[in-house]
């Protein structure tokens, strides 16, 4: 694994309820890191790492849900791909509507990832493949603004109500795009009460981590126009528009 060179300390300034977690995908079993003994769902593992405060790694035996399918550790069972689960839970009208989602779900190539490391922010010693962040709406806004601050990138969210692990853990890794969602949109996360309903989840792929970290150091987090109230916002906006109109007449 490539040793950590990116300065991630700026993320501590947020004082998140749950520590951000660095995630690393590996073909070979890591050394010097404890293997998780528990068997839980893959989407619970970042929270587990945050609460433990120490890194751990997992194999497919540690996942009791569909994370191992998204990771390419196992194939998708026919009963799942047919949509019968979603219909049985009454999420979808019929199996066919659930089944349709499977053509969109990102998955890793079979056998390319056998182990996954999860590490809380202050214990990360490797360059993460993903930085998994849970935040409130205001913290999300700051992080996304840090993404576009020097790049002009679009905000983009892709998600489905089931198999959310594909969109949170695989899609950003494969596409190179920052993805985000609200925890209550995902059936399993909501049903298992992993995070409060108002929690936002941001998954940041490797090459964006350093850009966002640097921009967080440079930009203003609290903008006066956002914190002065409605009347002052409108006054400032109108004044600025009038000033530009005088200097740059058509």
N, C-alpha and C positions, 0 to 999 in steps of 0.2 A: 504493500500500500504506500502511496505517496504521503509523506509526512505533512502535517498541517503547516502551511505557510501563510494562509489568509488570516488576517487579524479579525476575529469575530467578536471582539470585546464590546463593540458598539451595541450589539443586540442586548447586552445586559442592562443597558440604560432604560429599556422598556419596562423592566420589572414585571414580566409576564407571570400569570398565575402558574403556568406550566412551562418549564424550561424548553427552549427550542432543542431539537434533537437532530444530530447529524446521522445520516444513514449511508451505509456503504454496502454495495453488492459485490459478492465474491464467488468465484468458482471454487477456490480452495478454502479449506477450513482454516480460520485464523488461529494464531497462537497468542498467548498472553492476555486473553480476554475470557471472562467467564461465559459459559453457555447457559442460557436460560433453562431452568428446570420446569417452569410452568408451561401449561398448554392453554393458550388464549387465542383470541382472534387477532389477525395481523394488524388491523386498525387500532387495536389497543396497545400495541407495543411501544409506540412513541411515548404515550402517557406512562407506561410502565417504566421506561427508562428515565423519564423526568422525575417520577416519584421515588425511584430507587436511588437516583443520584450517581449511579455508576453504569459504565457501559456493559453490554452483553451482546452475544450473538445468538442467532436462531438457525435452525434447519427446518425442513418441512414438517417434522414431527411436532414442532412447537405450535403450529397453527391449526386451529380447529374450525376454520372457516374457509374462505375462498382466496386468501392471500397467496397460498402456494400455487393456485391455478394462474393467477395474474403473473406470478414470478416465473412461470414455466416449469415449476417443479413437478407438476402433475397435469394431466390432461383434464379438460372439462367434462364431467359426467353428462351423459345424454339427458338425464332427467333435469339437469340444470339448464343446459343449452336449449332444451325443448321449451323452457319457460314454465314448467310445472310448479317450480318453487314459488315464483312470483305470484302466480295465480292462486296457489294454495294459501298464501299469506294475504290474499285479497288486495295486493298492491296494483295488480293489473286485471283488466276485464277478462282476458283469456290468455292461455299460454302463448299464443302467437304474438301478442303484443310484448310480452316479456322476452320471448325468443329473439325478436327483432333487434334488441339492444346488443346481443352478443356479436353482431357483425361490426360493431363500432368499438368494442372494448380493446384497449391496448394490452398486450401481453408480451412478456419476454420470450425469446426463443428457448425451446425446451432444453434443459440441461446447462444453460449458460450461467445460471446463478443457483448455487447450492446452499449459500449461507448469506445472512444479512446481519450487519452490525448496527446497533442502535446505541448512540452515546449522547448524554445530556451535554449542553453547550460547554460548560466549563471543564469537561473531561474529554473533549474531542482532541485526538492526537493525529488524525488523518484528514486529508482533504475529502470532505463529504461528497458523495454523488448527489445527495439531496439534503437540504436543510428544511426540516419540518417544523413549522411554527404554528402555534395556536394563539389566537389574539382576540381582543375585542374589536369592534368596528373602527374605532378611532386609530388603534394600532395598525390595523389592516390598511387604512388609508395612508398612513405614513410610509409603510413598507412599499405599497404599490406606487406611491409618488416617488419614492427613492428609485424604483425601477425605471420610471419614465423621465426622471429629472435630467439625466444626461443623454438619453437615448430616444425619447419620443415614442417609445414602444406603446402598443395598445394594451389596455386592460382586457384580459380574456379569461373566461371561466368555462371549462367543460366538465360536465358531470352527469351522472345518472343516479336514480334513487337506489339502485342496487349495484353491487360490485363496485362500490366507490373506491375500493383499494386500487383498482386499475387507473383511476383518474388522479388519485392523490400520490401514488407511489411509482406508477409506470409511465403514464403519459408525460409528466415533466422530464423524466429521465430520457425517454425516447425522443421527444419533440424538441427538448431544450427550451420549453416555454414555462414561465411561472404560471402555476395554476392555483386557484383558490375556490373555496366553497364554504357554505354555512353548514355546521355540523348536523342540524336538524333536517337537512335535505336528504341525508343518507339513512336508509331504513335501519340498518344494523347499528350504526353509531347512536342513533336516537333511541332505538329499542333497548340497547344495552346500557344506556345512560353513561356513555364514555365521557362526553363533554356536555356542559350546559347548552341548551338550545341556541343561545345567542353567540356561541363561540364561532369564530371564523378560523378556517384552516388554510394556511398558505404553504405550498410546496415549491421550494426554490431549487432549481437544478444547478449543477456545479458552476457553470460559467457565469451565472447571474449572481452568485453569492458575493463575489468580490466587488462587483459593480454596485450592488445594493449597499453593501457595507461601506464602501467609500462614499457613496452619495449620502448616506445617513450621517456621515461625519461632516460633510460639507454643507448640506442644505439646512434651512430652518424647519424645524419640526412643527412648531405652532405658528401658523400664519395669522397676522393681525386681521386680515380680511375675513378669516374664519372664526375669530374669537371675539370680535368687537360688537356683535349683535347685528340684527337685521337692519336697523336704521342707519348705523354707521357703515355697514356694508354697501347699502344702496347709495349713500352719500359719497363714499369713496369711489364706487364704480362710475357714477355719473360724472364726478369731477375728473376722473381719469379719461373717460371717453371724450369729454369736452376739451380737455387739454390736448389729446392726440388729434382731435378734429381741427383745432386751431393750428397746430404745427404741421399737419399733413392734410391740407384741404384737397378734395377731389378736383 
